């Protein structure tokens, strides 16, 4: 099956044929093995098992299966790439706070002053000369 035009929506999309146009959905896009997309894909999660000729942008996760081929840039904070998958383009993984996974914030440790530490003073007994045994000293 061949579809020409843009696809938008808020449900998962599975491509089993050929799409010529942009795909923009709020959830997940799966490009099955043997399927082809000629255009950009933008979704929360993108799984590529077929071919994509365009930019792939995932707000959460992009996955390329071993049969997956992308000719274009891949943008996602998390990328999974199976052995055999191919990307002809750039892989961009944003690191700003808006795309980082949520984690429990750590309390900042109070900063310690960098006061110099003096070496221990030698004991006076250790500085006295020691007389050999039997010399009476």
N, C-alpha and C positions, 0 to 999 in steps of 0.2 A: 504494500500500500504506500502511496506517496501523498504527502500533505504539503501544500504550499500556502504559507501565511504564518503569522505569529500566533503563538499559543500562550495564553495567560490564564491564571486561575489560582485557587487556594487548595487544590487537591493534589495528590500524587499523580505523576504522569509517567507512563511507560511507553517508550518508543520501540516498536518492533519492525518498523518499515523505514521510510525516508521522510524527514521533515526538512523543508527548505524555508527557514524563517527563524525568528527568535523564540526561545522558550523561557518564560518568566512565570514561576509559580512560587507560592509561599512554602511549599513542603518539599517533596522529594521528586527528582527526575532520574529515571533509569533509562539508559540507552543500551538496549539488549545487544548481545553478540549478533553480528550480522546486520544490525540497524545502523543508520547514518543520519547525522544532523548537520545540515549546512547552515550554520548560524550560531549566535551566542546563546549560552544557557546560563540562567541565573535562578538559583533556588537555595533553600536551606541546606539540602543535601543533594549531591550529584554522584551517581554511579555510572561509570562508562565501561561497557563491555564491547561496544561497537566502535564506530568512528565519529569523531566530532571535528568539523572544520569551522572553528570559531573559538571564542573565548569562553572558558568555563569559570563561573563565579559561584562559590558556595559560601553562605554565611556561617555554616557550621562545619561541614565535612565534605571533601571530595575523595572519591575512591575510583581507582582505575584497576579493572580486572586484568588478568593476563592477556586477554584478547583486546583490551581497550587501546585506542589510538586517539590522541588529541593533537590536532595541528592548530596551535594557538596557545595563549597563556592560560595558566590555571591559577586562580586566586582562591585561597581558603586558609583558615587558621589551622585546620588539621587535614593532612593529606595522607591517604593510604595508597600505596602503589605496589601491585603484585609483580612478581618476576615475569618479564616478557611484555609488560605494558610499555607504551611509548608516548612521550610528549615531545613534540617539535615546537618549542616555544619556551617561555619562562615560567618558573614556578615561584609564585609570590605568596608568602605566608605572613600576613600582617601580625604585628606584635603589640598593637596599641590596646589599651584597657577595654575598649568596646568589644573586642573579639576574643579576649582571653577567657578561658573557662573559669567559672566561678570557683573560688576556693575560700576556705576560712581565713580571714585576715589574721596575720600574726601581730601580736602586740610588740611594738618596737621596744627593744632593750634600751635601758637608759645608757647614755654615753658615759664612759668612764674618763676621768681626767687622766692625762698622760703624765702623771707625776714621776719624776725620775726615781729609780730604785737604787739605793746605795748598796754596794757589796757589804757583806757582813764584816765586822771588824774582827781581826784576829785576836784570839784569847791571849792575855799576857803570859800565861803559862806556856803557851805554844811558842812564844818568842824567846824564852829563856834558853841559854845554851845548856845542853845536856852533857854531863861529864860521863866518861866511860866508867863502867862498873869497876869497883875496887880502887878508885882513885880518891875517894873521900870527898868528892866535890859536889 
